């Protein structure tokens, strides 16, 4: 099996569609907050400052660009169902860093815990394992 088939192979199930679209919208929106200041976000400079000063992620602007870029581009790719496995894995990694740096001290979201990023990590990991499913560009390219 070649790399293209490994990356794009997916079933024809519609079971992944709600997860793919939901996580795609959420992640693209979170990335847009970090990169562009959309949806009440702080943009690259503000997010970079927060990352450096509060999370110890330095250089802050670079780390914010990496996190925001992964979230925004990964989210768009999930919406399309293009490179779903790669996007899912990258987003799972981003959420693992978020849990370790921003949400390590509590579980429930009401206490600024890891509950929400953990759910996004697990959903992204599910897509990395299962692929884009039906109605995905991956399915069209691998058929």
Helices and strands as residue ranges (DSSP letters): H 3-8, H 17-36, G 38-40, H 43-50, I 51-55, H 60-80, H 84-102, G 109-111, H 115-130, H 137-142
